[in-house]
Amino acid sequence: MRKGFVVLLVGLLVISSVLMTTAGSTKAQEPKVLYTALLPGDVKIDPSLASDANSITMLNVLYVGLTGLHDETVAIEPGVATEWTVSDDGLVYTFTLAQGVSWVHYDAEAGEVVQVMDEAGAPLTLKAQDFVYGITRTLNPNTGSEYSSVLAPWVVNGQESLAGEAVELGVKALDDYTLEITSPQPAGFLPMLYGLWMARPQLQSVVEEFGDTWTEAANYVSYGPYALKSWEHDVEVTLIKNPFWAETMYIPQAKIDEINFIYLEEPAQLTAYEAGELDWIATVPLADLDRMRAERSDQLVIGPGQCTYYYGFNVLKDGVSNVHLRRALSMAVDRDVIVQILNAGQVPAGFFTLPALAAAPHQEDYPDLAIWSDAAKAQEEFQAYLADEGITADQVPQITLQHNTSQAHATLAQAIQQMWKDTLGLEVQITTQDFAVHQETMRFDAPQIWRLGWCFDYPDTHNFLYDVFRFVGPDSNNHTNWENPEFQALLDEAKTMTDNAARAELYAQAEHILVYEDAVMIPIYYYTSIDLTQPYVVRTYAQTGNERFEKWDLSE
């Protein structure tokens, strides 16, 4: 998962007659506009299809979930559900929805956000039935939701639905403002999981009328503190304040009128920021970090991260199908050198799971189960690989590492490429793809070695090990084509337990299988967050990876 920012742009059409009508204006004489940037790689603002951090952050202010996480404390809090109850057996969750939450749309011709109206001319408001439709659509295999595998195990008949079976899902609208979700098994993290973006409501009439184009700015509807104003694909996105959002103690009415996101590479972002053209950026080129520390120490904030940076293997690909080679490649990565290159407090990773999560095993507590940088052992594993395959070093098949386009990713890939050459004598090739193309490649035909990062969607180890590596297939987050019954059994046992210390013991065993015994991925480092913010921006600093822009302001 984890993690990005938000953006949106100007549409040219008026939504169809079923949705039309007007209501108040969002125009201001001198609107407050926050200018920021995203790394290239277009967003997806369909709740069923979003999978990257930028898209998720956007959806969190366009489509508020049943529940949410406080951006600074990471505590669970109400979203559009004012309260919820759970049955004694921990299986049935009943959510009471806030009433009067209007569906809205940006009318480009009128230059304002308007309420969507029903056939009787009354404002169309969020209903429990919209959640039933959204969840059902996410769990329909024809939708192609990459995150459906995260939700499916926790809705009765969810996995059967994904398999194409005609079943009745455990999601019901008891009335307009009461939603019931039934899980096949209990788990403590379910209130957080049911608040995630892939379980958000969707307006069936819009999705069915416009099909694949329903997320275009001309057609888009939402109900959160911001609406989509405009979206020029791969160029920029603009969000606009929704005046119809009813402020709550958890989600206030936005103070900033518009948020404009432009797609720029890291060096261009910093150049624009230093020129005063951007108000906030969440990336700094490696070569400029010390200069920013010296010149803009009052604007630079480096804090805890929410993600793990890793390389994965497609274990079915020639060249990396042998575990000894995969283990050698992992051990040959000098993680201490990598974090020195990054120079922002990142921590070398011997496990995949972020240490701050509930039930996370800490690599320091299980040193014999983690994988460590060790050149001598890497060479031993490489020799074991050659012996297994009956080949010599000059007969190793060509190996390719792929990463999405980014100066930072390129710098690290080149450093690791050199480590593999120096330690193992391997000449690994590097290829790059645009972020969106890279994601699609991961889903359908992952290369031998590939780069990804995973950020927590909810702060529990289950979200790392189970949600990433439990399932295989294009509608999952596991692009390794690897399955291990022992690994899966450990995750299945841990997920319903309430003792986090006991869960951590099981997860440590699972990590050992993942990173060492089968070595299907290379954990490299745990992120830190890096922000440059102009002094006039009044803001919070999200510990969740998703900034809460409705809490931000611009001072005079």
Buried (B, 14 or more C-beta within 10 A) or exposed (E): BBBBBBBBBBBEEBBEEEBBBEBEEBEEEEEBBBBBBBBBBBBBBBBBBBBBBBBBBBBBBBBBBBBBBBBEEBEBBBBBBBEBEBEEEBBBBBBBBBEEBBBBBBBBEEEBBBBBBBEEEEBBBBBBBBBBBBBBBBBBEEBEBBBBBBBBBBBBBBBBBBEEEEBEBBBBBEEBBBBBBBBEBBBBBBBBBBBBBBBBBBBBBBBEBBEEEBBBBBBBBBBBBBBBBBBBEEEBBBBBBBBBBEEBEBBEBBBBBBBBBBBBBBBBBBBBBBEEEBBBBBBBBBEBBEEBBEEBEEBBEBBBBBBBBBBBBBBEBEBBBBBBBBBBBBBBBBBEBBBEEBBBBBBBBBBBBBBBBBBBBBBEEBEEBBBBBBBEBBBBBBBBBBEEBEEEEEEBEEBBBBBBBBBBBBBBBEBBBEBBEEBBEBEBEBEBBBBBEBBBBBBEEBBBBBBBBBBBBBBBBBBBBBBBBBBBBEBBBBBBBBBBEEBBEBBBEBBEBEEBEEBBBBBBBBBBBBBBBBBBBBBBBBBBBBBBBBEEBEBEBBBBBBBBBBBBBBEE
